[in-house]
Amino acid sequence: MSSPPPAMRQRRVQQRAVETRRLLLETALEVLAESGYADFSGMRVGVKAGVSRGKLVHYFPTKVSLVSALLEHLAELIEENVPRRQERWIALTGRERIRAALDGLWREHSGPLFTARMELLVRARTDPDPDLRDALVNFERRVVEIYLGGARTALGRDADRPGFADSVIAALSTMRGLGLVRATYPPGAEAEFDAVWEKTRDRLVLMFVGLPEPP
């Protein structure tokens, strides 16, 4: 049986490289969400992913290079998940559509992606590496822009109201704070915190409804 042509072998090597790199980044997210940044290391990522130290260093020679790649990967995942306008929203009234969009954004402020994001953001305050600190801050700004773009798409003409962007940022700041508090709640307290979110969401709806009509 003849061996595959060089071009095919090269494509296979490249595909394996892409898959290995993605495996390392997905595993890095898991480690970060499970253990926090203080216990985060390339070694732990490699062991959990089943990747040798040599191969890990080939892709990410330093912790900074791993974190930088992780920031990009996490931003891409968040952009994939950001709630967009759904067909079922077309029949909703203004307040109902705003409420649905806020609920969609709120769902993004839980789970491993949010936990990893917060671990990285908190790290930005004290990291001694100024380049990494700047990368972390820029990452968070990018995430806010991703959510702002999603809100504009979801709410259509309502997004043309003066003050809309500032209101979205205020809503995201509220969700971020509530998400951090919820992370400290014991298992089984979800229903209690759902009630907190519903009251908060209704207040946020009033903020958007009170914006001036678009020009």
RAJO-V701477 format. One record per residue. N is the residue number from 1. SS is DSSP state (A for helix, B for strand, O for the rest). PHI is phi as a letter, one per 30 degrees, with the letter a starting at -180 (NA if undefined). Layout:
# RAJO-V701477
n:N ss:SS phi:PHI
n:N ss:SS phi:PHI
This chain:
# RAJO-V701477
n:1 ss:O phi:NA
n:2 ss:O phi:d
n:3 ss:O phi:d
n:4 ss:O phi:d
n:5 ss:O phi:d
n:6 ss:A phi:e
n:7 ss:A phi:d
n:8 ss:A phi:d
n:9 ss:A phi:d
n:10 ss:A phi:d
n:11 ss:A phi:d
n:12 ss:A phi:d
n:13 ss:A phi:d
n:14 ss:A phi:d
n:15 ss:A phi:d
n:16 ss:A phi:d
n:17 ss:A phi:d
n:18 ss:A phi:d
n:19 ss:A phi:d
n:20 ss:A phi:d
n:21 ss:A phi:d
n:22 ss:A phi:d
n:23 ss:A phi:e
n:24 ss:A phi:d
n:25 ss:A phi:d
n:26 ss:A phi:d
n:27 ss:A phi:d
n:28 ss:A phi:d
n:29 ss:A phi:d
n:30 ss:A phi:d
n:31 ss:A phi:d
n:32 ss:A phi:d
n:33 ss:A phi:d
n:34 ss:A phi:d
n:35 ss:A phi:c
n:36 ss:O phi:i
n:37 ss:A phi:d
n:38 ss:A phi:d
n:39 ss:A phi:c
n:40 ss:O phi:d
n:41 ss:O phi:a
n:42 ss:A phi:d
n:43 ss:A phi:d
n:44 ss:A phi:d
n:45 ss:A phi:d
n:46 ss:A phi:d
n:47 ss:A phi:d
n:48 ss:A phi:d
n:49 ss:A phi:d
n:50 ss:O phi:i
n:51 ss:O phi:c
n:52 ss:O phi:d
n:53 ss:A phi:d
n:54 ss:A phi:d
n:55 ss:A phi:d
n:56 ss:A phi:e
n:57 ss:A phi:d
n:58 ss:A phi:d
n:59 ss:A phi:d
n:60 ss:O phi:b
n:61 ss:O phi:d
n:62 ss:O phi:b
n:63 ss:A phi:d
n:64 ss:A phi:d
n:65 ss:A phi:d
n:66 ss:A phi:d
n:67 ss:A phi:d
n:68 ss:A phi:d
n:69 ss:A phi:d
n:70 ss:A phi:d
n:71 ss:A phi:d
n:72 ss:A phi:d
n:73 ss:A phi:d
n:74 ss:A phi:d
n:75 ss:A phi:d
n:76 ss:A phi:d
n:77 ss:A phi:d
n:78 ss:A phi:d
n:79 ss:A phi:d
n:80 ss:A phi:d
n:81 ss:A phi:c
n:82 ss:O phi:e
n:83 ss:O phi:d
n:84 ss:O phi:c
n:85 ss:O phi:d
n:86 ss:O phi:c
n:87 ss:A phi:e
n:88 ss:A phi:d
n:89 ss:A phi:d
n:90 ss:A phi:e
n:91 ss:A phi:d
n:92 ss:O phi:d
n:93 ss:O phi:d
n:94 ss:A phi:e
n:95 ss:A phi:d
n:96 ss:A phi:d
n:97 ss:A phi:d
n:98 ss:A phi:d
n:99 ss:A phi:d
n:100 ss:A phi:d
n:101 ss:A phi:d
n:102 ss:A phi:d
n:103 ss:A phi:d
n:104 ss:A phi:d
n:105 ss:A phi:d
n:106 ss:A phi:d
n:107 ss:A phi:d
n:108 ss:O phi:d
n:109 ss:O phi:c
n:110 ss:O phi:a
n:111 ss:A phi:i
n:112 ss:A phi:d
n:113 ss:A phi:d
n:114 ss:A phi:d
n:115 ss:A phi:d
n:116 ss:A phi:d
n:117 ss:A phi:d
n:118 ss:A phi:d
n:119 ss:A phi:e
n:120 ss:A phi:d
n:121 ss:A phi:d
n:122 ss:A phi:d
n:123 ss:A phi:d
n:124 ss:O phi:d
n:125 ss:O phi:d
n:126 ss:O phi:b
n:127 ss:O phi:d
n:128 ss:O phi:d
n:129 ss:O phi:d
n:130 ss:A phi:d
n:131 ss:A phi:d
n:132 ss:A phi:d
n:133 ss:A phi:d
n:134 ss:A phi:d
n:135 ss:A phi:d
n:136 ss:A phi:d
n:137 ss:A phi:d
n:138 ss:A phi:d
n:139 ss:A phi:d
n:140 ss:A phi:d
n:141 ss:A phi:d
n:142 ss:A phi:d
n:143 ss:A phi:d
n:144 ss:A phi:d
n:145 ss:A phi:d
n:146 ss:A phi:d
n:147 ss:A phi:d
n:148 ss:A phi:d
n:149 ss:A phi:d
n:150 ss:A phi:d
n:151 ss:A phi:d
n:152 ss:A phi:d
n:153 ss:A phi:d
n:154 ss:A phi:d
n:155 ss:A phi:c
n:156 ss:A phi:h
n:157 ss:A phi:d
n:158 ss:A phi:e
n:159 ss:A phi:d
n:160 ss:A phi:d
n:161 ss:O phi:d
n:162 ss:O phi:e
n:163 ss:O phi:i
n:164 ss:A phi:d
n:165 ss:A phi:e
n:166 ss:A phi:d
n:167 ss:A phi:d
n:168 ss:A phi:d
n:169 ss:A phi:d
n:170 ss:A phi:d
n:171 ss:A phi:d
n:172 ss:A phi:d
n:173 ss:A phi:d
n:174 ss:A phi:d
n:175 ss:A phi:d
n:176 ss:A phi:d
n:177 ss:A phi:d
n:178 ss:A phi:d
n:179 ss:A phi:d
n:180 ss:A phi:d
n:181 ss:A phi:d
n:182 ss:A phi:d
n:183 ss:A phi:d
n:184 ss:A phi:c
n:185 ss:O phi:d
n:186 ss:O phi:d
n:187 ss:O phi:e
n:188 ss:O phi:j
n:189 ss:O phi:c
n:190 ss:A phi:e
n:191 ss:A phi:d
n:192 ss:A phi:d
n:193 ss:A phi:d
n:194 ss:A phi:d
n:195 ss:A phi:d
n:196 ss:A phi:d
n:197 ss:A phi:d
n:198 ss:A phi:e
n:199 ss:A phi:d
n:200 ss:A phi:d
n:201 ss:A phi:e
n:202 ss:A phi:d
n:203 ss:A phi:d
n:204 ss:A phi:d
n:205 ss:A phi:e
n:206 ss:A phi:d
n:207 ss:A phi:d
n:208 ss:A phi:d
n:209 ss:A phi:d
n:210 ss:O phi:d
n:211 ss:O phi:d
n:212 ss:O phi:d
n:213 ss:O phi:d
n:214 ss:O phi:d
n:215 ss:O phi:d
